[in-house]
Amino acid sequence: MIIEVGITYLEMTNRSQLNPRRSDVDGLEIKRAELPLPEFNRFLYTAVGGDWYWVDRLGWTYQQWKEWVERPDMHTWIAYINGTPIGYFELDKEENYVEISKFGLVDSAIGSGLGAHLLTECVKRAWDMDPSRVQLDTCTLDHPGALHNYQARGFKIYNSGTYTADVPGRPIGPWPESRRT
């Protein structure tokens, strides 16, 4: 199905613009994936993005995933509760900025306040990479609270637009026919 999608580009130009938020969920850990593993990034991508039309990488070959995760300036961070992955983010360091290329939680963790906490930790780690700015984008296919979370943490809109996308009739979930509703 071809649809028109609204996209919003956001940035933070100084670490002091971060409005942090913490969660007191027991057992929460955020760890960097020190060993690039294409299979794991693809798992995270589908587990988190399957409910939100993340389809742009579904056709990637193993080699494309491998090239993506093995780049020295691409860092994957995973949020765990009691050892179980519940979300992740990818930080992609470019020449003078860091792009938050992917960010999100699995469906069962949404609504718990973990998104604000995870974004806080994501932004801190992005600034630790010493960029002049941190940027990301969100679109009308993402979770309805995504834009609010980004702005509440201190990101400012610097551009917006629309594009057309070819998406399934409904989100596919983490695997075909996995929709819970």
C-alpha positions as a printed NumPy array, in Angstrom:
array([[  0.   ,   0.   ,   0.   ],
       [  1.42 ,   3.412,  -0.979],
       [  0.886,   6.111,   1.655],
       [  2.094,   9.623,   2.364],
       [  4.175,   9.862,   5.519],
       [  4.973,  12.985,   7.515],
       [  8.565,  13.172,   8.743],
       [  9.996,  15.462,  11.414],
       [ 13.712,  16.119,  11.884],
       [ 14.919,  17.058,  15.351],
       [ 18.229,  18.087,  16.844],
       [ 19.934,  18.974,  20.089],
       [ 22.881,  21.341,  19.754],
       [ 24.197,  21.283,  23.316],
       [ 24.352,  18.625,  26.023],
       [ 22.77 ,  21.093,  28.479],
       [ 19.525,  20.996,  26.45 ],
       [ 18.816,  17.458,  27.654],
       [ 15.852,  17.264,  30.038],
       [ 16.602,  13.927,  31.716],
       [ 14.022,  11.534,  33.052],
       [ 14.724,   8.456,  35.131],
       [ 12.786,   5.28 ,  35.725],
       [ 12.904,   3.291,  38.938],
       [ 12.162,  -0.05 ,  37.282],
       [ 14.08 ,  -2.788,  39.079],
       [ 16.553,  -4.806,  37.063],
       [ 17.018,  -2.236,  34.273],
       [ 20.432,  -2.236,  32.59 ],
       [ 21.621,  -0.535,  29.417],
       [ 24.636,  -2.138,  27.781],
       [ 26.534,  -1.593,  24.566],
       [ 26.798,  -4.515,  22.168],
       [ 30.581,  -4.727,  22.066],
       [ 30.592,  -7.564,  19.534],
       [ 28.878,  -6.553,  16.264],
       [ 26.375,  -9.274,  15.423],
       [ 24.107,  -8.814,  12.378],
       [ 21.619, -11.42 ,  13.628],
       [ 21.146,  -9.585,  16.923],
       [ 20.617,  -6.177,  15.325],
       [ 18.079,  -7.674,  12.946],
       [ 16.301,  -9.309,  15.896],
       [ 16.15 ,  -5.967,  17.741],
       [ 15.   ,  -4.173,  14.596],
       [ 12.047,  -6.519,  14.079],
       [ 11.209,  -6.932,  17.778],
       [ 10.982,  -3.16 ,  18.273],
       [ 10.028,  -1.908,  14.824],
       [  7.662,  -4.61 ,  13.655],
       [  4.7  ,  -2.841,  15.224],
       [  5.63 ,   0.504,  13.618],
       [  6.177,  -0.233,   9.937],
       [  9.945,  -0.467,  10.22 ],
       [ 10.322,  -2.143,   6.841],
       [ 13.241,  -0.285,   5.249],
       [ 15.818,  -2.891,   6.368],
       [ 13.71 ,  -6.042,   6.054],
       [ 15.094,  -6.746,   2.598],
       [ 18.71 ,  -6.363,   3.668],
       [ 21.012,  -9.294,   3.046],
       [ 23.221, -10.739,   5.741],
       [ 26.147,  -8.86 ,   4.175],
       [ 24.294,  -5.524,   4.355],
       [ 23.498,  -6.07 ,   8.039],
       [ 27.114,  -7.093,   8.658],
       [ 28.475,  -3.978,   6.948],
       [ 26.047,  -1.81 ,   8.941],
       [ 26.881,  -3.166,  12.4  ],
       [ 30.627,  -3.525,  11.851],
       [ 31.22 ,   0.139,  11.078],
       [ 33.471,   1.54 ,  13.835],
       [ 31.27 ,   4.602,  14.344],
       [ 27.993,   2.676,  14.721],
       [ 27.125,   1.713,  18.291],
       [ 24.205,  -0.46 ,  19.374],
       [ 22.92 ,  -0.142,  22.951],
       [ 20.376,  -2.517,  24.448],
       [ 18.043,  -2.015,  27.403],
       [ 17.488,  -5.139,  29.491],
       [ 15.178,  -5.89 ,  32.388],
       [ 16.431,  -8.842,  34.392],
       [ 18.487, -10.014,  31.421],
       [ 15.722,  -9.757,  28.801],
       [ 16.086,  -7.184,  25.987],
       [ 13.2  ,  -4.684,  26.062],
       [ 14.52 ,  -1.943,  23.775],
       [ 17.5  ,  -0.555,  21.958],
       [ 19.058,   2.342,  20.131],
       [ 21.659,   2.78 ,  17.424],
       [ 24.068,   5.71 ,  17.435],
       [ 25.716,   6.507,  14.125],
       [ 28.655,   8.935,  14.404],
       [ 29.137,  11.082,  11.347],
       [ 31.85 ,  13.697,  10.848],
       [ 30.483,  16.309,  13.27 ],
       [ 27.194,  14.907,  14.572],
       [ 25.626,  11.757,  15.954],
       [ 22.481,  10.346,  14.374],
       [ 20.123,   8.316,  16.534],
       [ 19.328,   5.987,  13.659],
       [ 17.007,   3.643,  15.582],
       [ 15.333,   3.953,  18.979],
       [ 12.481,   2.108,  20.605],
       [ 10.983,  -0.404,  23.002],
       [  9.266,  -3.736,  22.516],
       [  5.486,  -3.517,  22.724],
       [  5.235,  -4.895,  26.275],
       [  7.532,  -2.135,  27.616],
       [  5.64 ,   0.781,  26.04 ],
       [  3.679,   2.916,  28.485],
       [  5.883,   2.106,  31.467],
       [  7.918,   5.321,  31.434],
       [ 10.937,   3.441,  30.135],
       [ 10.939,   5.33 ,  26.832],
       [ 11.834,   8.63 ,  28.497],
       [ 14.533,   6.956,  30.581],
       [ 15.99 ,   5.091,  27.603],
       [ 16.013,   8.252,  25.49 ],
       [ 17.796,  10.107,  28.298],
       [ 20.499,   7.439,  28.369],
       [ 20.644,   7.383,  24.57 ],
       [ 21.254,  11.122,  24.373],
       [ 23.906,  11.01 ,  27.111],
       [ 25.791,   8.325,  25.215],
       [ 25.444,  10.264,  21.965],
       [ 27.   ,  13.341,  23.587],
       [ 29.806,  11.155,  24.968],
       [ 30.834,  10.634,  21.319],
       [ 31.747,  14.366,  21.217],
       [ 29.539,  15.636,  18.372],
       [ 28.555,  19.241,  17.685],
       [ 24.925,  18.095,  17.646],
       [ 22.7  ,  15.037,  18.061],
       [ 19.913,  14.468,  15.562],
       [ 17.118,  12.047,  14.769],
       [ 13.915,  11.848,  12.819],
       [ 10.463,  10.517,  13.518],
       [  7.48 ,  10.023,  11.283],
       [  3.744,   9.513,  11.385],
       [  4.291,   5.741,  11.229],
       [  6.121,   5.772,  14.594],
       [  4.503,   5.443,  18.019],
       [  2.131,   8.399,  18.589],
       [  4.128,   9.439,  21.682],
       [  7.535,   9.448,  19.967],
       [  7.6  ,  13.108,  18.928],
       [  6.413,  14.227,  22.366],
       [  9.14 ,  12.166,  24.079],
       [ 11.84 ,  13.647,  21.833],
       [ 10.666,  17.195,  22.458],
       [ 10.226,  16.611,  26.196],
       [ 13.864,  15.464,  26.402],
       [ 14.986,  18.722,  24.74 ],
       [ 15.103,  18.052,  21.005],
       [ 13.991,  20.904,  18.732],
       [ 12.408,  20.537,  15.301],
       [ 14.63 ,  21.875,  12.532],
       [ 12.815,  20.547,   9.457],
       [  9.797,  18.548,   8.355],
       [  8.29 ,  17.201,   5.187],
       [  6.491,  14.293,   3.585],
       [  7.431,  11.293,   1.506],
       [  5.609,   8.341,   0.007],
       [  6.196,   4.855,   1.365],
       [  5.186,   1.398,   0.268],
       [  4.084,  -0.362,   3.46 ],
       [  2.061,  -3.476,   4.268],
       [ -1.651,  -2.988,   4.948],
       [ -0.837,  -3.175,   8.653],
       [  2.376,  -3.466,  10.692],
       [  3.81 ,  -6.961,  10.395],
       [  4.91 ,  -7.348,  14.005],
       [  8.202,  -8.984,  14.942],
       [  7.555, -11.776,  12.406],
       [  4.889, -12.395,   9.751],
       [  1.414, -12.997,  11.213],
       [  2.567, -12.165,  14.748],
       [  0.114,  -9.334,  15.348],
       [ -1.35 ,  -9.541,  18.822],
       [ -4.508,  -7.679,  17.848]])
